[in-house]
Amino acid sequence: MTIGAILHGRTGAVISASKEDSVRAVVDLLAQNRIGAVPVMENDVIVGIFSERDLVRLLSSYGTEALDRSLEEVMTKSPVTCESKTAVMGALSQMTQKRIRHLPVVDGDQLVGFVSIGDLVKYRIDRIEAEAAAMRDYIAS
């Protein structure tokens, strides 16, 4: 199964930020939407990612002064991405190897989605449970 299958049926735009946004504004955005990261966009092209981990590192290094910096100064540039045709297991492997929890989904230059490791693990668990139920039904018949 592919990342595109996970994205299928999702509605609404991906919550994102601009590189000119302040860290403070993006922290509010993360909190309001109960999310752990946002892609950073410039002219509809992803130029970075900002996550809770980035915030923790900033606060550790600069204290609360970090909140007044722009994302352009502090975001993770050149983020790891995948395509919608990427296999779920391939994306999980990539996230594990790179030690990341969020993966922008980019087809060409277009951001088409954003998945978290939680999304992918939930999908795998749902599939395993469905296979187990089908096996139980088969055995019972």
C-alpha positions as CSV (number, residue, x, y, z in Angstrom):
1,M,0.0,0.0,0.0
2,T,1.1,3.5,-0.7
3,I,1.2,6.9,1.1
4,G,-1.4,8.0,-1.4
5,A,-3.8,5.5,0.0
6,I,-3.4,7.0,3.5
7,L,-4.0,10.5,2.1
8,H,-7.0,9.4,0.1
9,G,-10.1,10.7,1.7
10,R,-8.4,13.5,3.7
11,T,-10.1,16.8,3.3
12,G,-8.8,20.3,3.7
13,A,-5.4,21.8,3.0
14,V,-2.2,20.9,4.8
15,I,-1.6,23.3,7.6
16,S,1.7,25.1,6.8
17,A,3.7,28.1,7.7
18,S,5.7,30.7,5.8
19,K,9.4,31.2,6.3
20,E,8.7,34.8,7.4
21,D,6.4,33.7,10.3
22,S,7.8,34.0,13.8
23,V,8.5,31.0,15.9
24,R,5.9,32.3,18.4
25,A,3.2,32.4,15.7
26,V,4.0,28.9,14.6
27,V,4.0,27.5,18.2
28,D,0.5,28.9,18.5
29,L,-0.4,27.2,15.2
30,L,0.9,23.9,16.4
31,A,-0.9,24.2,19.7
32,Q,-4.2,25.3,18.1
33,N,-4.2,22.4,15.6
34,R,-2.8,19.8,18.0
35,I,0.0,18.9,15.5
36,G,3.7,18.3,16.0
37,A,5.2,19.9,12.8
38,V,4.4,22.1,9.8
39,P,5.9,22.3,6.4
40,V,7.4,25.7,5.6
41,M,6.4,27.0,2.3
42,E,7.6,29.7,-0.2
43,N,5.6,30.3,-3.4
44,D,3.8,26.9,-3.0
45,V,7.1,25.1,-2.7
46,I,8.3,23.4,0.5
47,V,11.5,25.0,1.7
48,G,11.7,23.5,5.2
49,I,9.9,22.0,8.1
50,F,9.5,23.1,11.7
51,S,8.7,20.7,14.4
52,E,8.5,20.4,18.2
53,R,12.0,19.0,18.2
54,D,13.2,22.2,16.5
55,L,11.5,24.3,19.2
56,V,13.1,22.3,22.0
57,R,16.5,22.8,20.5
58,L,15.9,26.5,20.1
59,L,14.7,27.0,23.6
60,S,17.6,25.1,25.0
61,S,20.1,27.2,23.0
62,Y,18.5,30.7,23.0
63,G,15.8,30.7,25.7
64,T,12.6,32.5,25.1
65,E,14.3,34.9,22.7
66,A,14.0,32.1,20.2
67,L,10.3,32.8,20.0
68,D,10.9,36.1,18.2
69,R,13.1,34.6,15.4
70,S,11.7,33.9,11.9
71,L,11.3,30.4,10.7
72,E,13.7,31.0,7.9
73,E,16.5,31.3,10.6
74,V,15.6,28.2,12.5
75,M,13.7,25.7,10.3
76,T,15.1,22.4,9.1
77,K,16.0,23.2,5.6
78,S,15.8,20.6,2.8
79,P,13.4,18.3,4.6
80,V,13.2,14.6,3.9
81,T,10.1,14.0,1.7
82,C,8.4,11.2,0.0
83,E,6.0,10.8,-3.0
84,S,2.4,9.7,-2.8
85,K,3.4,6.5,-4.7
86,T,5.9,5.6,-1.9
87,A,5.1,2.3,-0.1
88,V,4.0,2.7,3.5
89,M,6.7,0.4,4.7
90,G,9.3,2.3,2.7
91,A,8.2,5.6,4.3
92,L,8.2,4.0,7.8
93,S,11.7,2.7,7.1
94,Q,12.9,6.1,5.9
95,M,11.4,7.8,9.0
96,T,13.1,5.3,11.3
97,Q,16.5,5.6,9.6
98,K,16.4,9.4,9.6
99,R,14.9,9.6,13.1
100,I,12.0,11.8,12.0
101,R,8.4,11.8,12.9
102,H,6.8,13.8,10.1
103,L,7.1,13.4,6.3
104,P,5.9,15.9,3.7
105,V,4.4,14.2,0.7
106,V,5.6,15.9,-2.5
107,D,4.7,15.0,-6.1
108,G,6.9,17.0,-8.5
109,D,7.2,20.3,-6.7
110,Q,3.7,20.2,-5.3
111,L,3.0,19.5,-1.6
112,V,0.1,17.0,-1.7
113,G,0.1,15.9,1.9
114,F,1.8,15.5,5.3
115,V,2.0,12.3,7.3
116,S,3.2,11.5,10.8
117,I,4.7,8.3,12.0
118,G,1.5,7.9,14.0
119,D,-0.5,8.0,10.8
120,L,1.6,5.2,9.3
121,V,1.6,3.1,12.4
122,K,-2.2,3.4,12.7
123,Y,-2.6,2.4,9.1
124,R,-0.3,-0.7,9.6
125,I,-2.2,-1.8,12.8
126,D,-5.6,-1.4,11.0
127,R,-4.3,-3.6,8.2
128,I,-3.0,-6.2,10.5
129,E,-6.2,-6.3,12.5
130,A,-8.2,-6.6,9.2
131,E,-6.0,-9.5,8.1
132,A,-6.4,-11.2,11.4
133,A,-10.2,-10.8,11.3
134,A,-10.3,-12.3,7.8
135,M,-8.2,-15.2,8.9
136,R,-10.5,-15.9,11.9
137,D,-13.5,-15.7,9.6
138,Y,-11.9,-18.1,7.2
139,I,-11.0,-20.6,9.9
140,A,-14.5,-20.4,11.4
141,S,-16.2,-21.1,8.1
